[in-house]
Amino acid sequence: MLGENIKILRKQKGFSQETLAQQLNVVRQTVSKWEKGISVPDAEMLNSLSELFEVPVSTLLSRPGVVAEADNDCGLAASTVTDSDRTTFSA
């Protein structure tokens, strides 16, 4: 979950693993290990990732679908409006 979220958020920001690693002062292999679930960032690094990605730590730790759903302008999950959802007002 965490590794997949790091990967999703990294790509949303347009960062390569190398760029993210440089931003966090770690080596690229460390980012790769996080994304593969081989290792996990410590608490201090989670805070750094949270700040860099502009999301709360809870989002990093959530299920991957939450991160993917939040990928729009307002940060909310997209939904479809149907005719039954519309309200008509008359003057």
C-alpha positions as CSV (number, residue, x, y, z in Angstrom):
1,M,0.0,0.0,0.0
2,L,2.6,2.6,1.1
3,G,5.0,1.7,-1.8
4,E,2.2,1.9,-4.4
5,N,1.1,5.3,-3.0
6,I,4.7,6.6,-3.2
7,K,4.9,5.5,-6.8
8,I,1.5,7.0,-7.7
9,L,2.3,10.3,-6.0
10,R,5.8,10.5,-7.5
11,K,4.4,10.0,-11.0
12,Q,1.6,12.6,-10.3
13,K,4.3,15.1,-9.4
14,G,6.3,14.2,-12.6
15,F,9.3,13.0,-10.6
16,S,11.6,10.2,-11.6
17,Q,12.9,7.9,-8.8
18,E,16.2,9.7,-9.1
19,T,14.6,13.2,-8.7
20,L,12.6,12.1,-5.7
21,A,15.7,10.6,-4.1
22,Q,17.6,13.8,-4.6
23,Q,14.8,15.8,-3.0
24,L,14.9,13.5,0.0
25,N,18.7,13.1,0.2
26,V,18.6,9.4,-0.3
27,V,19.8,7.1,-3.1
28,R,17.5,6.1,-6.0
29,Q,17.7,2.5,-4.8
30,T,16.0,3.5,-1.6
31,V,13.0,4.9,-3.4
32,S,12.9,1.8,-5.5
33,K,12.8,-0.4,-2.4
34,W,10.0,1.7,-0.9
35,E,7.9,1.3,-4.1
36,K,8.5,-2.4,-4.2
37,G,7.7,-2.9,-0.5
38,I,11.1,-4.2,0.3
39,S,11.6,-1.5,2.9
40,V,9.7,1.4,4.3
41,P,10.6,5.0,5.1
42,D,11.0,5.9,8.8
43,A,8.6,8.3,10.5
44,E,10.8,11.4,9.7
45,M,10.9,10.4,6.1
46,L,7.1,9.9,6.0
47,N,6.8,13.5,7.1
48,S,9.2,14.6,4.4
49,L,7.3,12.6,1.7
50,S,4.0,14.1,3.0
51,E,5.3,17.6,2.7
52,L,6.9,17.0,-0.7
53,F,3.7,15.4,-2.1
54,E,1.4,17.9,-0.3
55,V,-0.7,15.1,1.2
56,P,-1.2,14.1,4.8
57,V,0.7,11.1,6.1
58,S,-2.6,9.2,6.4
59,T,-3.0,9.5,2.6
60,L,0.4,7.9,2.1
61,L,-0.6,5.0,4.4
62,S,-4.1,4.6,3.0
63,R,-5.1,2.0,0.4
64,P,-3.8,2.9,-3.1
65,G,-7.3,3.6,-4.5
66,V,-7.6,6.6,-2.2
67,V,-4.6,8.2,-3.7
68,A,-5.6,7.5,-7.3
69,E,-9.2,8.8,-6.7
70,A,-7.8,12.1,-5.3
71,D,-6.0,12.8,-8.5
72,N,-8.2,15.7,-9.8
73,D,-8.2,19.5,-9.4
74,C,-10.3,19.7,-6.2
75,G,-8.8,16.6,-4.5
76,L,-12.1,14.8,-4.4
77,A,-13.2,11.6,-6.0
78,A,-14.8,12.1,-9.4
79,S,-18.5,11.3,-9.7
80,T,-21.1,11.2,-12.5
81,V,-24.1,13.5,-12.3
82,T,-27.3,11.9,-13.6
83,D,-30.6,13.5,-14.5
84,S,-32.0,12.4,-11.2
85,D,-29.3,14.3,-9.4
86,R,-30.2,17.6,-11.0
87,T,-32.6,20.1,-9.5
88,T,-34.6,22.5,-11.6
89,F,-35.3,25.9,-10.2
90,S,-38.0,28.2,-11.6
91,A,-38.3,31.9,-11.1
